[in-house]
Amino acid sequence: MPPNQPPTTTAPPPSAIERFFGGRPLAVIFKLVLLSVLVGFVLKVLGLDPFNIIRSIRELVEYIWDMGFDAIVSLGRYFLLGAVLVIPIWLIVRLVRTPRGR
């Protein structure tokens, strides 16, 4: 006689919305709101505000426009400088999040 086993139930697959958000939409939105408030607080403590950021972006575009082709070299250097941090962090996150047992 086989031992009494509870019936196995499988969870329904996540909906397209849940796959898009990476979880339950309300939970993800709540986390994003909290993270936004935290980042906003840190930026305010550092003396930044959205208008400074927008002005800085506008000035960067004007600076690039005024520089001409030298701007491409500068952008390349900025890219490499950022990529030194962004790419390894992205790679580590992807490797940590890979599904196990496939």
C-alpha positions in Angstrom: 0.0 0.0 0.0 1.5 3.4 -0.9 1.8 5.9 1.9 -0.8 8.6 2.2 0.5 11.5 0.2 -1.3 14.8 -0.2 -2.3 15.6 -3.7 0.3 17.6 -5.5 -0.9 21.0 -6.7 1.1 23.1 -9.1 0.9 26.9 -8.9 -0.6 28.4 -12.0 1.9 30.1 -14.3 2.4 33.8 -13.8 0.3 36.1 -16.0 1.9 38.3 -18.6 1.5 41.3 -16.2 3.3 39.4 -13.4 6.1 38.4 -15.8 6.4 42.0 -17.0 6.6 43.4 -13.5 8.7 40.6 -12.1 6.1 39.7 -9.5 2.8 40.9 -8.3 2.2 44.4 -9.8 1.1 46.1 -6.6 4.0 44.7 -4.6 6.5 45.8 -7.3 4.9 49.3 -7.6 5.1 49.7 -3.8 8.8 48.7 -3.8 9.5 51.1 -6.6 7.7 53.9 -4.7 9.7 53.3 -1.6 13.0 53.1 -3.6 12.1 56.3 -5.4 11.5 58.1 -2.1 14.8 56.8 -0.7 16.8 57.8 -3.7 15.0 61.2 -3.8 15.9 61.8 -0.2 19.6 60.9 -0.9 19.7 63.2 -3.9 18.1 66.0 -1.9 20.7 65.6 0.9 23.4 65.8 -1.8 21.8 69.1 -3.0 20.4 67.8 -6.3 16.9 68.3 -7.6 15.2 67.2 -10.9 15.6 70.6 -12.5 19.4 70.5 -11.9 19.5 67.1 -13.6 17.4 68.3 -16.6 19.5 71.4 -16.9 22.7 69.3 -16.8 21.4 67.0 -19.5 20.5 70.0 -21.7 24.0 71.5 -21.1 25.6 68.1 -21.9 23.7 68.0 -25.3 24.7 71.6 -26.0 28.3 70.8 -25.1 28.3 67.8 -27.4 26.8 69.8 -30.2 29.4 72.5 -29.8 32.3 70.1 -29.6 31.5 68.3 -32.8 33.4 65.0 -33.4 35.5 65.4 -30.3 32.3 64.7 -28.4 32.2 61.2 -29.8 35.6 60.5 -28.3 34.4 62.0 -25.0 31.3 59.9 -25.1 33.4 56.8 -25.8 35.5 57.5 -22.7 32.4 58.0 -20.6 31.0 54.8 -22.0 34.1 52.9 -21.1 34.3 54.4 -17.7 30.7 53.5 -16.9 31.0 50.0 -18.6 33.9 49.1 -16.2 31.3 49.1 -13.4 28.0 48.4 -15.2 28.9 45.3 -17.2 30.5 43.3 -14.4 27.7 44.1 -12.0 25.1 43.1 -14.7 27.0 39.9 -15.4 27.2 39.0 -11.7 23.4 39.7 -11.3 22.6 37.5 -14.3 24.8 34.7 -13.1 23.3 34.8 -9.6 19.8 34.8 -11.0 20.3 31.9 -13.4 17.9 29.0 -12.8 19.5 26.0 -11.1 19.0 22.4 -12.2 18.4 22.7 -15.9 
